[in-house]
Amino acid sequence: MPPYDRRDLIGHWITRRQREQQPCTHACCRGYRVHPGNYPVVLPSRTLRRASDDDLYAHYRRVYDQGTPESAYAEDQIMHEMERRDQAAQLARDRKAGRAAARAAARMDREAEEERIFLEAEAYTRGKWTNLKGSARGISDREILRGREAIFQRYASEEAREFFRYNPRPTAAYFRGKDTSIAYSDPQARR
C-alpha cells in the first residue's frame, strides 16, 4: 500500500494516486465530499489557519483585484492571517530574546557572586587552598571552591575548611538556594 505522504486542502493525509475532484473515501467524508482542486474564494477559518504561506500567497494572487465583494473579503482575510502569523513569529522571537537575556543576567550574577566568595576565601586562606595530597595531585583552588564535596573533603586545607565552615561554597546547590557551608555537609559535624 502506498504511503500517505501529503495532505489535501481538507487536511486529510492522502496518497499521490488519490485524485482531486473525486469523492473522498475517508471515513469522515463517507464519499459525500470531494477532494478540492483549489480553495473556495472565502476560506473557512480552519483552512486558513492550516494553509501554508505558499498556498495563501497563491490563493491571494488568484482572488486579487477581481472586483467582487467575496474577493475583497478574501483579500482582507488573507492579509489578516499573514499579519497574525507575523505577529506570532515576532512574539516568539521576543520571548526567545527575553529568555536569553534573563539567562545571561543570571549567569553574570552567579559569576559575580562566585568571584566575591573567591576573593574573600583567598584573603582568609592567604592562597593556601589545598592540603599536601591536593597539592601533589594538582587540585586547583577553583575545584576546592566549586567542585564536588568529596574533592573538598579529601583535598581542602584546614584554612579553607575553616572559612567554608561559616561561609557557603558557590556550587550549583548554592545558586538553587541551599546552604552549602561545610558545617551542614561535613560528615563529622553531623555526628
C-alpha positions, 0 to 999 in steps of 0.5 A, a space after each residue: 500500500 502506498 504511503 500517505 505522504 501529503 495532505 489535501 486542502 481538507 487536511 486529510 493525509 492522502 496518497 499521490 494516486 488519490 485524485 482531486 475532484 473525486 469523492 473522498 473515501 475517508 471515513 469522515 467524508 463517507 464519499 459525500 465530499 470531494 477532494 478540492 482542486 483549489 480553495 473556495 474564494 472565502 476560506 473557512 477559518 480552519 483552512 486558513 489557519 492550516 494553509 501554508 504561506 505558499 498556498 495563501 500567497 497563491 490563493 491571494 494572487 488568484 482572488 486579487 483585484 477581481 472586483 467582487 465583494 467575496 474577493 475583497 473579503 478574501 483579500 482582507 482575510 488573507 492579509 489578516 492571517 499573514 499579519 497574525 502569523 507575523 505577529 506570532 513569529 515576532 512574539 516568539 522571537 521576543 520571548 526567545 530574546 527575553 529568555 536569553 537575556 534573563 539567562 545571561 543576567 543570571 549567569 553574570 550574577 552567579 559569576 559575580 557572586 562566585 568571584 566575591 566568595 573567591 576573593 574573600 576565601 583567598 584573603 582568609 586562606 592567604 592562597 593556601 587552598 589545598 592540603 599536601 595530597 591536593 597539592 601533589 595531585 594538582 587540585 586547583 583552588 577553583 575545584 576546592 571552591 566549586 567542585 564536588 564535596 568529596 574533592 573538598 573533603 579529601 583535598 581542602 586545607 584546614 584554612 579553607 575548611 575553616 572559612 567554608 565552615 561559616 561561609 557557603 561554597 558557590 556550587 550549583 546547590 548554592 545558586 538553587 538556594 541551599 546552604 552549602 557551608 561545610 558545617 551542614 555537609 561535613 560528615 563529622 559535624 553531623 555526628 
